[in-house]
Amino acid sequence: MFRYVILLTIAGIMGSIIAIRKGRSPIWWFILCALFPLLIIVIALLPPMVSKGYTKRCPYCAEIIKEDAIVCKHCGRELPIEMIKVNNKM
Ligand SMILES: [Zn+2]
């Protein structure tokens, strides 16, 4: 039983990592993949939110923007420097 829980947790972590790389919600995909490990295949096959490069969410308007963006294309606000650095490491 305990081993099964560990396996489901690993499945959830894998799903959330793939979700982050595709600009999708890591929390939702962690829960979904932990409950249904087969969904890892689904998230792996899903196209990213933006076709080129990885994405992040604008902290001001919550729109999906490109990871390397310094200014949000939706609301035009400049993003905090620490957010740009953190996102570039992933
Ligand atoms: Zn914005």
PDB file of the backbone (N, CA, C, O) and the ligand in Angstrom, with CONECT records:
HET     ZN  A 101       1
ATOM      1  N   MET A   1       0.839  -1.211   0.000  1.00  0.00           N
ATOM      2  CA  MET A   1       0.000   0.000   0.000  1.00  0.00           C
ATOM      3  C   MET A   1       0.871   1.258   0.000  1.00  0.00           C
ATOM      4  O   MET A   1       0.649   2.190  -0.772  1.00  0.00           O
ATOM      5  N   PHE A   2       1.888   1.256   0.906  1.00  0.00           N
ATOM      6  CA  PHE A   2       2.776   2.420   1.001  1.00  0.00           C
ATOM      7  C   PHE A   2       3.552   2.616  -0.303  1.00  0.00           C
ATOM      8  O   PHE A   2       3.750   3.743  -0.757  1.00  0.00           O
ATOM      9  N   ARG A   3       3.983   1.513  -0.889  1.00  0.00           N
ATOM     10  CA  ARG A   3       4.718   1.581  -2.150  1.00  0.00           C
ATOM     11  C   ARG A   3       3.830   2.172  -3.264  1.00  0.00           C
ATOM     12  O   ARG A   3       4.304   2.916  -4.123  1.00  0.00           O
ATOM     13  N   TYR A   4       2.561   1.831  -3.229  1.00  0.00           N
ATOM     14  CA  TYR A   4       1.607   2.329  -4.217  1.00  0.00           C
ATOM     15  C   TYR A   4       1.452   3.846  -4.115  1.00  0.00           C
ATOM     16  O   TYR A   4       1.370   4.543  -5.126  1.00  0.00           O
ATOM     17  N   VAL A   5       1.413   4.352  -2.859  1.00  0.00           N
ATOM     18  CA  VAL A   5       1.300   5.799  -2.634  1.00  0.00           C
ATOM     19  C   VAL A   5       2.527   6.518  -3.187  1.00  0.00           C
ATOM     20  O   VAL A   5       2.407   7.579  -3.800  1.00  0.00           O
ATOM     21  N   ILE A   6       3.719   5.931  -2.967  1.00  0.00           N
ATOM     22  CA  ILE A   6       4.953   6.539  -3.485  1.00  0.00           C
ATOM     23  C   ILE A   6       4.912   6.592  -5.008  1.00  0.00           C
ATOM     24  O   ILE A   6       5.271   7.603  -5.611  1.00  0.00           O
ATOM     25  N   LEU A   7       4.473   5.499  -5.623  1.00  0.00           N
ATOM     26  CA  LEU A   7       4.382   5.456  -7.086  1.00  0.00           C
ATOM     27  C   LEU A   7       3.439   6.536  -7.620  1.00  0.00           C
ATOM     28  O   LEU A   7       3.734   7.185  -8.623  1.00  0.00           O
ATOM     29  N   LEU A   8       2.314   6.720  -6.951  1.00  0.00           N
ATOM     30  CA  LEU A   8       1.355   7.735  -7.392  1.00  0.00           C
ATOM     31  C   LEU A   8       1.927   9.138  -7.203  1.00  0.00           C
ATOM     32  O   LEU A   8       1.680  10.023  -8.022  1.00  0.00           O
ATOM     33  N   THR A   9       2.703   9.349  -6.110  1.00  0.00           N
ATOM     34  CA  THR A   9       3.328  10.648  -5.883  1.00  0.00           C
ATOM     35  C   THR A   9       4.342  10.950  -6.985  1.00  0.00           C
ATOM     36  O   THR A   9       4.403  12.068  -7.498  1.00  0.00           O
ATOM     37  N   ILE A  10       5.142   9.935  -7.345  1.00  0.00           N
ATOM     38  CA  ILE A  10       6.118  10.115  -8.428  1.00  0.00           C
ATOM     39  C   ILE A  10       5.390  10.441  -9.735  1.00  0.00           C
ATOM     40  O   ILE A  10       5.816  11.312 -10.495  1.00  0.00           O
ATOM     41  N   ALA A  11       4.293   9.733  -9.984  1.00  0.00           N
ATOM     42  CA  ALA A  11       3.499   9.996 -11.190  1.00  0.00           C
ATOM     43  C   ALA A  11       2.997  11.443 -11.186  1.00  0.00           C
ATOM     44  O   ALA A  11       3.011  12.111 -12.220  1.00  0.00           O
ATOM     45  N   GLY A  12       2.556  11.919 -10.030  1.00  0.00           N
ATOM     46  CA  GLY A  12       2.083  13.297  -9.907  1.00  0.00           C
ATOM     47  C   GLY A  12       3.178  14.302 -10.163  1.00  0.00           C
ATOM     48  O   GLY A  12       2.962  15.300 -10.851  1.00  0.00           O
ATOM     49  N   ILE A  13       4.382  14.044  -9.600  1.00  0.00           N
ATOM     50  CA  ILE A  13       5.520  14.956  -9.793  1.00  0.00           C
ATOM     51  C   ILE A  13       5.906  15.000 -11.265  1.00  0.00           C
ATOM     52  O   ILE A  13       6.149  16.074 -11.817  1.00  0.00           O
ATOM     53  N   MET A  14       5.961  13.823 -11.904  1.00  0.00           N
ATOM     54  CA  MET A  14       6.295  13.781 -13.334  1.00  0.00           C
ATOM     55  C   MET A  14       5.286  14.589 -14.158  1.00  0.00           C
ATOM     56  O   MET A  14       5.656  15.345 -15.056  1.00  0.00           O
ATOM     57  N   GLY A  15       4.014  14.409 -13.829  1.00  0.00           N
ATOM     58  CA  GLY A  15       2.964  15.140 -14.543  1.00  0.00           C
ATOM     59  C   GLY A  15       3.094  16.642 -14.361  1.00  0.00           C
ATOM     60  O   GLY A  15       2.897  17.406 -15.306  1.00  0.00           O
ATOM     61  N   SER A  16       3.434  17.075 -13.124  1.00  0.00           N
ATOM     62  CA  SER A  16       3.531  18.512 -12.872  1.00  0.00           C
ATOM     63  C   SER A  16       4.756  19.100 -13.556  1.00  0.00           C
ATOM     64  O   SER A  16       4.713  20.242 -14.012  1.00  0.00           O
ATOM     65  N   ILE A  17       5.864  18.332 -13.637  1.00  0.00           N
ATOM     66  CA  ILE A  17       7.060  18.828 -14.328  1.00  0.00           C
ATOM     67  C   ILE A  17       6.746  19.039 -15.812  1.00  0.00           C
ATOM     68  O   ILE A  17       7.103  20.064 -16.393  1.00  0.00           O
ATOM     69  N   ILE A  18       6.076  18.060 -16.412  1.00  0.00           N
ATOM     70  CA  ILE A  18       5.712  18.195 -17.830  1.00  0.00           C
ATOM     71  C   ILE A  18       4.765  19.386 -17.999  1.00  0.00           C
ATOM     72  O   ILE A  18       4.872  20.136 -18.969  1.00  0.00           O
ATOM     73  N   ALA A  19       3.826  19.557 -17.039  1.00  0.00           N
ATOM     74  CA  ALA A  19       2.866  20.665 -17.120  1.00  0.00           C
ATOM     75  C   ALA A  19       3.580  22.012 -17.074  1.00  0.00           C
ATOM     76  O   ALA A  19       3.233  22.919 -17.831  1.00  0.00           O
ATOM     77  N   ILE A  20       4.590  22.159 -16.184  1.00  0.00           N
ATOM     78  CA  ILE A  20       5.341  23.419 -16.073  1.00  0.00           C
ATOM     79  C   ILE A  20       6.023  23.724 -17.401  1.00  0.00           C
ATOM     80  O   ILE A  20       5.997  24.860 -17.875  1.00  0.00           O
ATOM     81  N   ARG A  21       6.633  22.703 -17.996  1.00  0.00           N
ATOM     82  CA  ARG A  21       7.351  22.897 -19.259  1.00  0.00           C
ATOM     83  C   ARG A  21       6.414  23.279 -20.389  1.00  0.00           C
ATOM     84  O   ARG A  21       6.846  23.864 -21.381  1.00  0.00           O
ATOM     85  N   LYS A  22       5.153  22.958 -20.252  1.00  0.00           N
ATOM     86  CA  LYS A  22       4.181  23.276 -21.305  1.00  0.00           C
ATOM     87  C   LYS A  22       3.337  24.499 -20.953  1.00  0.00           C
ATOM     88  O   LYS A  22       2.379  24.814 -21.660  1.00  0.00           O
ATOM     89  N   GLY A  23       3.684  25.189 -19.871  1.00  0.00           N
ATOM     90  CA  GLY A  23       2.953  26.396 -19.515  1.00  0.00           C
ATOM     91  C   GLY A  23       1.574  26.112 -18.955  1.00  0.00           C
ATOM     92  O   GLY A  23       0.693  26.970 -19.009  1.00  0.00           O
ATOM     93  N   ARG A  24       1.374  24.907 -18.411  1.00  0.00           N
ATOM     94  CA  ARG A  24       0.087  24.550 -17.827  1.00  0.00           C
ATOM     95  C   ARG A  24       0.195  24.504 -16.312  1.00  0.00           C
ATOM     96  O   ARG A  24       1.292  24.589 -15.761  1.00  0.00           O
ATOM     97  N   SER A  25      -0.938  24.371 -15.639  1.00  0.00           N
ATOM     98  CA  SER A  25      -0.972  24.421 -14.179  1.00  0.00           C
ATOM     99  C   SER A  25      -0.333  23.178 -13.563  1.00  0.00           C
ATOM    100  O   SER A  25      -0.852  22.077 -13.745  1.00  0.00           O
ATOM    101  N   PRO A  26       0.803  23.325 -12.822  1.00  0.00           N
ATOM    102  CA  PRO A  26       1.451  22.145 -12.243  1.00  0.00           C
ATOM    103  C   PRO A  26       0.649  21.521 -11.105  1.00  0.00           C
ATOM    104  O   PRO A  26       0.719  20.310 -10.897  1.00  0.00           O
ATOM    105  N   ILE A  27      -0.112  22.328 -10.365  1.00  0.00           N
ATOM    106  CA  ILE A  27      -0.873  21.787  -9.224  1.00  0.00           C
ATOM    107  C   ILE A  27      -1.978  20.869  -9.716  1.00  0.00           C
ATOM    108  O   ILE A  27      -2.159  19.768  -9.195  1.00  0.00           O
ATOM    109  N   TRP A  28      -2.714  21.323 -10.717  1.00  0.00           N
ATOM    110  CA  TRP A  28      -3.806  20.516 -11.266  1.00  0.00           C
ATOM    111  C   TRP A  28      -3.285  19.215 -11.854  1.00  0.00           C
ATOM    112  O   TRP A  28      -3.869  18.150 -11.653  1.00  0.00           O
ATOM    113  N   TRP A  29      -2.174  19.314 -12.585  1.00  0.00           N
ATOM    114  CA  TRP A  29      -1.646  18.114 -13.240  1.00  0.00           C
ATOM    115  C   TRP A  29      -1.003  17.175 -12.235  1.00  0.00           C
ATOM    116  O   TRP A  29      -0.961  15.965 -12.453  1.00  0.00           O
ATOM    117  N   PHE A  30      -0.490  17.737 -11.110  1.00  0.00           N
ATOM    118  CA  PHE A  30       0.022  16.866 -10.041  1.00  0.00           C
ATOM    119  C   PHE A  30      -1.111  16.018  -9.481  1.00  0.00           C
ATOM    120  O   PHE A  30      -0.971  14.806  -9.320  1.00  0.00           O
ATOM    121  N   ILE A  31      -2.237  16.668  -9.185  1.00  0.00           N
ATOM    122  CA  ILE A  31      -3.390  15.951  -8.618  1.00  0.00           C
ATOM    123  C   ILE A  31      -3.927  14.926  -9.623  1.00  0.00           C
ATOM    124  O   ILE A  31      -4.186  13.774  -9.277  1.00  0.00           O
ATOM    125  N   LEU A  32      -4.088  15.368 -10.869  1.00  0.00           N
ATOM    126  CA  LEU A  32      -4.661  14.484 -11.899  1.00  0.00           C
ATOM    127  C   LEU A  32      -3.784  13.263 -12.154  1.00  0.00           C
ATOM    128  O   LEU A  32      -4.281  12.142 -12.264  1.00  0.00           O
ATOM    129  N   CYS A  33      -2.456  13.495 -12.247  1.00  0.00           N
ATOM    130  CA  CYS A  33      -1.552  12.377 -12.548  1.00  0.00           C
ATOM    131  C   CYS A  33      -1.386  11.464 -11.342  1.00  0.00           C
ATOM    132  O   CYS A  33      -1.132  10.271 -11.508  1.00  0.00           O
ATOM    133  N   ALA A  34      -1.524  11.996 -10.131  1.00  0.00           N
ATOM    134  CA  ALA A  34      -1.447  11.150  -8.937  1.00  0.00           C
ATOM    135  C   ALA A  34      -2.691  10.255  -8.840  1.00  0.00           C
ATOM    136  O   ALA A  34      -2.612   9.107  -8.403  1.00  0.00           O
ATOM    137  N   LEU A  35      -3.826  10.798  -9.253  1.00  0.00           N
ATOM    138  CA  LEU A  35      -5.069  10.012  -9.213  1.00  0.00           C
ATOM    139  C   LEU A  35      -5.141   9.040 -10.389  1.00  0.00           C
ATOM    140  O   LEU A  35      -5.522   7.879 -10.235  1.00  0.00           O
ATOM    141  N   PHE A  36      -4.767   9.542 -11.564  1.00  0.00           N
ATOM    142  CA  PHE A  36      -4.817   8.716 -12.782  1.00  0.00           C
ATOM    143  C   PHE A  36      -3.456   8.781 -13.476  1.00  0.00           C
ATOM    144  O   PHE A  36      -3.250   9.645 -14.328  1.00  0.00           O
ATOM    145  N   PRO A  37      -2.524   7.891 -13.132  1.00  0.00           N
ATOM    146  CA  PRO A  37      -1.162   7.950 -13.710  1.00  0.00           C
ATOM    147  C   PRO A  37      -1.136   7.913 -15.233  1.00  0.00           C
ATOM    148  O   PRO A  37      -0.180   8.393 -15.842  1.00  0.00           O
ATOM    149  N   LEU A  38      -2.155   7.358 -15.850  1.00  0.00           N
ATOM    150  CA  LEU A  38      -2.182   7.298 -17.315  1.00  0.00           C
ATOM    151  C   LEU A  38      -2.260   8.689 -17.951  1.00  0.00           C
ATOM    152  O   LEU A  38      -1.948   8.859 -19.130  1.00  0.00           O
ATOM    153  N   LEU A  39      -2.681   9.687 -17.153  1.00  0.00           N
ATOM    154  CA  LEU A  39      -2.788  11.048 -17.683  1.00  0.00           C
ATOM    155  C   LEU A  39      -1.420  11.651 -18.006  1.00  0.00           C
ATOM    156  O   LEU A  39      -1.336  12.653 -18.716  1.00  0.00           O
ATOM    157  N   ILE A  40      -0.338  11.039 -17.481  1.00  0.00           N
ATOM    158  CA  ILE A  40       1.009  11.506 -17.846  1.00  0.00           C
ATOM    159  C   ILE A  40       1.183  11.419 -19.364  1.00  0.00           C
ATOM    160  O   ILE A  40       1.774  12.303 -19.982  1.00  0.00           O
ATOM    161  N   ILE A  41       0.662  10.346 -19.951  1.00  0.00           N
ATOM    162  CA  ILE A  41       0.747  10.189 -21.409  1.00  0.00           C
ATOM    163  C   ILE A  41      -0.034  11.317 -22.080  1.00  0.00           C
ATOM    164  O   ILE A  41       0.407  11.863 -23.092  1.00  0.00           O
ATOM    165  N   VAL A  42      -1.195  11.667 -21.518  1.00  0.00           N
ATOM    166  CA  VAL A  42      -2.034  12.725 -22.097  1.00  0.00           C
ATOM    167  C   VAL A  42      -1.297  14.060 -22.068  1.00  0.00           C
ATOM    168  O   VAL A  42      -1.239  14.754 -23.082  1.00  0.00           O
ATOM    169  N   ILE A  43      -0.725  14.432 -20.898  1.00  0.00           N
ATOM    170  CA  ILE A  43      -0.036  15.727 -20.797  1.00  0.00           C
ATOM    171  C   ILE A  43       1.221  15.732 -21.659  1.00  0.00           C
ATOM    172  O   ILE A  43       1.597  16.770 -22.203  1.00  0.00           O
ATOM    173  N   ALA A  44       1.876  14.568 -21.785  1.00  0.00           N
ATOM    174  CA  ALA A  44       3.076  14.490 -22.620  1.00  0.00           C
ATOM    175  C   ALA A  44       2.740  14.713 -24.090  1.00  0.00           C
ATOM    176  O   ALA A  44       3.553  15.248 -24.843  1.00  0.00           O
ATOM    177  N   LEU A  45       1.541  14.301 -24.494  1.00  0.00           N
ATOM    178  CA  LEU A  45       1.145  14.434 -25.894  1.00  0.00           C
ATOM    179  C   LEU A  45       0.482  15.777 -26.189  1.00  0.00           C
ATOM    180  O   LEU A  45       0.407  16.195 -27.345  1.00  0.00           O
ATOM    181  N   LEU A  46       0.003  16.450 -25.151  1.00  0.00           N
ATOM    182  CA  LEU A  46      -0.670  17.738 -25.357  1.00  0.00           C
ATOM    183  C   LEU A  46       0.319  18.778 -25.872  1.00  0.00           C
ATOM    184  O   LEU A  46       1.472  18.800 -25.441  1.00  0.00           O
ATOM    185  N   PRO A  47      -0.116  19.632 -26.781  1.00  0.00           N
ATOM    186  CA  PRO A  47       0.778  20.691 -27.254  1.00  0.00           C
ATOM    187  C   PRO A  47       0.953  21.754 -26.175  1.00  0.00           C
ATOM    188  O   PRO A  47       0.054  21.955 -25.359  1.00  0.00           O
ATOM    189  N   PRO A  48       2.110  22.444 -26.158  1.00  0.00           N
ATOM    190  CA  PRO A  48       2.291  23.521 -25.186  1.00  0.00           C
ATOM    191  C   PRO A  48       1.320  24.660 -25.427  1.00  0.00           C
ATOM    192  O   PRO A  48       0.768  24.792 -26.519  1.00  0.00           O
ATOM    193  N   MET A  49       1.108  25.495 -24.394  1.00  0.00           N
ATOM    194  CA  MET A  49       0.161  26.606 -24.502  1.00  0.00           C
ATOM    195  C   MET A  49       0.586  27.570 -25.606  1.00  0.00           C
ATOM    196  O   MET A  49      -0.263  28.111 -26.314  1.00  0.00           O
ATOM    197  N   VAL A  50       1.887  27.790 -25.759  1.00  0.00           N
ATOM    198  CA  VAL A  50       2.409  28.605 -26.848  1.00  0.00           C
ATOM    199  C   VAL A  50       3.369  27.715 -27.629  1.00  0.00           C
ATOM    200  O   VAL A  50       4.189  27.015 -27.035  1.00  0.00           O
ATOM    201  N   SER A  51       3.270  27.737 -28.961  1.00  0.00           N
ATOM    202  CA  SER A  51       3.974  26.757 -29.774  1.00  0.00           C
ATOM    203  C   SER A  51       5.488  26.827 -29.627  1.00  0.00           C
ATOM    204  O   SER A  51       6.145  25.786 -29.608  1.00  0.00           O
ATOM    205  N   LYS A  52       6.066  28.039 -29.521  1.00  0.00           N
ATOM    206  CA  LYS A  52       7.526  28.148 -29.462  1.00  0.00           C
ATOM    207  C   LYS A  52       7.982  28.511 -28.058  1.00  0.00           C
ATOM    208  O   LYS A  52       7.456  29.443 -27.450  1.00  0.00           O
ATOM    209  N   GLY A  53       8.970  27.770 -27.539  1.00  0.00           N
ATOM    210  CA  GLY A  53       9.574  28.083 -26.243  1.00  0.00           C
ATOM    211  C   GLY A  53       8.652  27.789 -25.085  1.00  0.00           C
ATOM    212  O   GLY A  53       7.476  27.473 -25.267  1.00  0.00           O
ATOM    213  N   TYR A  54       9.203  27.897 -23.889  1.00  0.00           N
ATOM    214  CA  TYR A  54       8.420  27.662 -22.688  1.00  0.00           C
ATOM    215  C   TYR A  54       7.700  28.954 -22.297  1.00  0.00           C
ATOM    216  O   TYR A  54       8.050  30.045 -22.748  1.00  0.00           O
ATOM    217  N   THR A  55       6.703  28.799 -21.461  1.00  0.00           N
ATOM    218  CA  THR A  55       5.879  29.953 -21.110  1.00  0.00           C
ATOM    219  C   THR A  55       5.805  30.146 -19.598  1.00  0.00           C
ATOM    220  O   THR A  55       6.175  29.263 -18.824  1.00  0.00           O
ATOM    221  N   LYS A  56       5.324  31.307 -19.203  1.00  0.00           N
ATOM    222  CA  LYS A  56       5.058  31.593 -17.800  1.00  0.00           C
ATOM    223  C   LYS A  56       3.808  32.456 -17.739  1.00  0.00           C
ATOM    224  O   LYS A  56       3.295  32.915 -18.759  1.00  0.00           O
ATOM    225  N   ARG A  57       3.332  32.666 -16.518  1.00  0.00           N
ATOM    226  CA  ARG A  57       2.101  33.431 -16.350  1.00  0.00           C
ATOM    227  C   ARG A  57       2.433  34.831 -15.856  1.00  0.00           C
ATOM    228  O   ARG A  57       3.200  35.001 -14.909  1.00  0.00           O
ATOM    229  N   CYS A  58       1.847  35.832 -16.507  1.00  0.00           N
ATOM    230  CA  CYS A  58       2.057  37.221 -16.079  1.00  0.00           C
ATOM    231  C   CYS A  58       1.442  37.405 -14.686  1.00  0.00           C
ATOM    232  O   CYS A  58       0.283  37.047 -14.477  1.00  0.00           O
ATOM    233  N   PRO A  59       2.208  37.963 -13.721  1.00  0.00           N
ATOM    234  CA  PRO A  59       1.671  38.128 -12.355  1.00  0.00           C
ATOM    235  C   PRO A  59       0.615  39.228 -12.263  1.00  0.00           C
ATOM    236  O   PRO A  59      -0.096  39.313 -11.261  1.00  0.00           O
ATOM    237  N   TYR A  60       0.500  40.075 -13.294  1.00  0.00           N
ATOM    238  CA  TYR A  60      -0.448  41.198 -13.230  1.00  0.00           C
ATOM    239  C   TYR A  60      -1.788  40.857 -13.866  1.00  0.00           C
ATOM    240  O   TYR A  60      -2.843  41.147 -13.303  1.00  0.00           O
ATOM    241  N   CYS A  61      -1.740  40.230 -15.061  1.00  0.00           N
ATOM    242  CA  CYS A  61      -2.999  39.966 -15.762  1.00  0.00           C
ATOM    243  C   CYS A  61      -3.280  38.469 -15.915  1.00  0.00           C
ATOM    244  O   CYS A  61      -4.331  38.086 -16.430  1.00  0.00           O
ATOM    245  N   ALA A  62      -2.322  37.598 -15.459  1.00  0.00           N
ATOM    246  CA  ALA A  62      -2.494  36.143 -15.455  1.00  0.00           C
ATOM    247  C   ALA A  62      -2.603  35.548 -16.857  1.00  0.00           C
ATOM    248  O   ALA A  62      -3.086  34.427 -17.015  1.00  0.00           O
ATOM    249  N   GLU A  63      -2.165  36.278 -17.866  1.00  0.00           N
ATOM    250  CA  GLU A  63      -2.147  35.721 -19.216  1.00  0.00           C
ATOM    251  C   GLU A  63      -0.854  34.935 -19.414  1.00  0.00           C
ATOM    252  O   GLU A  63       0.156  35.225 -18.772  1.00  0.00           O
ATOM    253  N   ILE A  64      -0.883  33.929 -20.311  1.00  0.00           N
ATOM    254  CA  ILE A  64       0.310  33.145 -20.617  1.00  0.00           C
ATOM    255  C   ILE A  64       1.189  33.951 -21.568  1.00  0.00           C
ATOM    256  O   ILE A  64       0.740  34.414 -22.616  1.00  0.00           O
ATOM    257  N   ILE A  65       2.475  34.111 -21.169  1.00  0.00           N
ATOM    258  CA  ILE A  65       3.425  34.843 -22.016  1.00  0.00           C
ATOM    259  C   ILE A  65       4.684  33.996 -22.171  1.00  0.00           C
ATOM    260  O   ILE A  65       4.845  32.995 -21.472  1.00  0.00           O
ATOM    261  N   LYS A  66       5.576  34.385 -23.077  1.00  0.00           N
ATOM    262  CA  LYS A  66       6.803  33.631 -23.296  1.00  0.00           C
ATOM    263  C   LYS A  66       7.740  33.787 -22.100  1.00  0.00           C
ATOM    264  O   LYS A  66       7.757  34.818 -21.427  1.00  0.00           O
ATOM    265  N   GLU A  67       8.531  32.714 -21.852  1.00  0.00           N
ATOM    266  CA  GLU A  67       9.416  32.691 -20.695  1.00  0.00           C
ATOM    267  C   GLU A  67      10.430  33.832 -20.728  1.00  0.00           C
ATOM    268  O   GLU A  67      10.741  34.404 -19.683  1.00  0.00           O
ATOM    269  N   ASP A  68      10.944  34.169 -21.893  1.00  0.00           N
ATOM    270  CA  ASP A  68      11.982  35.188 -21.987  1.00  0.00           C
ATOM    271  C   ASP A  68      11.418  36.606 -22.010  1.00  0.00           C
ATOM    272  O   ASP A  68      12.179  37.571 -22.071  1.00  0.00           O
ATOM    273  N   ALA A  69      10.114  36.739 -21.961  1.00  0.00           N
ATOM    274  CA  ALA A  69       9.508  38.067 -22.041  1.00  0.00           C
ATOM    275  C   ALA A  69       9.867  38.911 -20.828  1.00  0.00           C
ATOM    276  O   ALA A  69       9.863  38.422 -19.698  1.00  0.00           O
ATOM    277  N   ILE A  70      10.175  40.173 -21.065  1.00  0.00           N
ATOM    278  CA  ILE A  70      10.460  41.114 -19.975  1.00  0.00           C
ATOM    279  C   ILE A  70       9.249  42.013 -19.780  1.00  0.00           C
ATOM    280  O   ILE A  70       8.946  42.431 -18.662  1.00  0.00           O
ATOM    281  N   VAL A  71       8.554  42.309 -20.889  1.00  0.00           N
ATOM    282  CA  VAL A  71       7.341  43.110 -20.825  1.00  0.00           C
ATOM    283  C   VAL A  71       6.175  42.239 -21.283  1.00  0.00           C
ATOM    284  O   VAL A  71       6.265  41.559 -22.305  1.00  0.00           O
ATOM    285  N   CYS A  72       5.092  42.262 -20.531  1.00  0.00           N
ATOM    286  CA  CYS A  72       3.918  41.459 -20.877  1.00  0.00           C
ATOM    287  C   CYS A  72       3.252  42.019 -22.129  1.00  0.00           C
ATOM    288  O   CYS A  72       3.018  43.223 -22.234  1.00  0.00           O
ATOM    289  N   LYS A  73       2.945  41.119 -23.093  1.00  0.00           N
ATOM    290  CA  LYS A  73       2.338  41.577 -24.343  1.00  0.00           C
ATOM    291  C   LYS A  73       0.852  41.876 -24.184  1.00  0.00           C
ATOM    292  O   LYS A  73       0.250  42.528 -25.038  1.00  0.00           O
ATOM    293  N   HIS A  74       0.262  41.397 -23.090  1.00  0.00           N
ATOM    294  CA  HIS A  74      -1.174  41.594 -22.878  1.00  0.00           C
ATOM    295  C   HIS A  74      -1.477  42.893 -22.150  1.00  0.00           C
ATOM    296  O   HIS A  74      -2.345  43.659 -22.568  1.00  0.00           O
ATOM    297  N   CYS A  75      -0.748  43.141 -21.042  1.00  0.00           N
ATOM    298  CA  CYS A  75      -1.044  44.345 -20.255  1.00  0.00           C
ATOM    299  C   CYS A  75       0.068  45.376 -20.357  1.00  0.00           C
ATOM    300  O   CYS A  75      -0.089  46.503 -19.885  1.00  0.00           O
ATOM    301  N   GLY A  76       1.214  44.998 -20.979  1.00  0.00           N
ATOM    302  CA  GLY A  76       2.275  45.961 -21.212  1.00  0.00           C
ATOM    303  C   GLY A  76       3.106  46.311 -19.993  1.00  0.00           C
ATOM    304  O   GLY A  76       3.916  47.236 -20.048  1.00  0.00           O
ATOM    305  N   ARG A  77       2.924  45.590 -18.892  1.00  0.00           N
ATOM    306  CA  ARG A  77       3.679  45.892 -17.681  1.00  0.00           C
ATOM    307  C   ARG A  77       5.015  45.149 -17.678  1.00  0.00           C
ATOM    308  O   ARG A  77       5.130  44.048 -18.216  1.00  0.00           O
ATOM    309  N   GLU A  78       6.024  45.774 -17.059  1.00  0.00           N
ATOM    310  CA  GLU A  78       7.329  45.143 -16.942  1.00  0.00           C
ATOM    311  C   GLU A  78       7.289  44.117 -15.819  1.00  0.00           C
ATOM    312  O   GLU A  78       6.726  44.366 -14.753  1.00  0.00           O
ATOM    313  N   LEU A  79       7.901  42.944 -16.075  1.00  0.00           N
ATOM    314  CA  LEU A  79       7.859  41.869 -15.080  1.00  0.00           C
ATOM    315  C   LEU A  79       8.987  42.035 -14.071  1.00  0.00           C
ATOM    316  O   LEU A  79      10.045  42.565 -14.411  1.00  0.00           O
ATOM    317  N   PRO A  80       8.776  41.584 -12.819  1.00  0.00           N
ATOM    318  CA  PRO A  80       9.834  41.680 -11.797  1.00  0.00           C
ATOM    319  C   PRO A  80      11.070  40.895 -12.210  1.00  0.00           C
ATOM    320  O   PRO A  80      10.955  39.818 -12.797  1.00  0.00           O
ATOM    321  N   ILE A  81      12.260  41.427 -11.907  1.00  0.00           N
ATOM    322  CA  ILE A  81      13.513  40.791 -12.332  1.00  0.00           C
ATOM    323  C   ILE A  81      13.652  39.397 -11.728  1.00  0.00           C
ATOM    324  O   ILE A  81      14.082  38.470 -12.414  1.00  0.00           O
ATOM    325  N   GLU A  82      13.293  39.234 -10.449  1.00  0.00           N
ATOM    326  CA  GLU A  82      13.474  37.924  -9.811  1.00  0.00           C
ATOM    327  C   GLU A  82      12.643  36.851 -10.497  1.00  0.00           C
ATOM    328  O   GLU A  82      13.056  35.693 -10.545  1.00  0.00           O
ATOM    329  N   MET A  83      11.470  37.216 -11.034  1.00  0.00           N
ATOM    330  CA  MET A  83      10.626  36.261 -11.739  1.00  0.00           C
ATOM    331  C   MET A  83      11.275  35.812 -13.038  1.00  0.00           C
ATOM    332  O   MET A  83      11.184  34.641 -13.406  1.00  0.00           O
ATOM    333  N   ILE A  84      11.931  36.736 -13.734  1.00  0.00           N
ATOM    334  CA  ILE A  84      12.611  36.392 -14.985  1.00  0.00           C
ATOM    335  C   ILE A  84      13.751  35.420 -14.702  1.00  0.00           C
ATOM    336  O   ILE A  84      13.922  34.437 -15.423  1.00  0.00           O
ATOM    337  N   LYS A  85      14.544  35.692 -13.639  1.00  0.00           N
ATOM    338  CA  LYS A  85      15.671  34.821 -13.305  1.00  0.00           C
ATOM    339  C   LYS A  85      15.211  33.429 -12.935  1.00  0.00           C
ATOM    340  O   LYS A  85      15.782  32.447 -13.408  1.00  0.00           O
ATOM    341  N   VAL A  86      14.185  33.321 -12.096  1.00  0.00           N
ATOM    342  CA  VAL A  86      13.680  32.027 -11.638  1.00  0.00           C
ATOM    343  C   VAL A  86      13.204  31.220 -12.834  1.00  0.00           C
ATOM    344  O   VAL A  86      13.483  30.024 -12.924  1.00  0.00           O
ATOM    345  N   ASN A  87      12.490  31.858 -13.753  1.00  0.00           N
ATOM    346  CA  ASN A  87      11.935  31.141 -14.881  1.00  0.00           C
ATOM    347  C   ASN A  87      13.005  30.680 -15.866  1.00  0.00           C
ATOM    348  O   ASN A  87      12.847  29.652 -16.524  1.00  0.00           O
ATOM    349  N   ASN A  88      14.089  31.439 -15.966  1.00  0.00           N
ATOM    350  CA  ASN A  88      15.135  31.051 -16.887  1.00  0.00           C
ATOM    351  C   ASN A  88      15.884  29.812 -16.424  1.00  0.00           C
ATOM    352  O   ASN A  88      16.474  29.105 -17.241  1.00  0.00           O
ATOM    353  N   LYS A  89      15.869  29.539 -15.116  1.00  0.00           N
ATOM    354  CA  LYS A  89      16.576  28.373 -14.597  1.00  0.00           C
ATOM    355  C   LYS A  89      15.849  27.072 -14.914  1.00  0.00           C
ATOM    356  O   LYS A  89      16.478  26.014 -14.960  1.00  0.00           O
ATOM    357  N   MET A  90      14.550  27.128 -15.131  1.00  0.00           N
ATOM    358  CA  MET A  90      13.782  25.901 -15.289  1.00  0.00           C
ATOM    359  C   MET A  90      13.962  25.266 -16.655  1.00  0.00           C
ATOM    360  O   MET A  90      13.372  24.222 -16.933  1.00  0.00           O
TER     361      MET A  90
HETATM  362 ZN    ZN A 101       0.238  40.973 -18.177  1.00  0.00          ZN2+
END
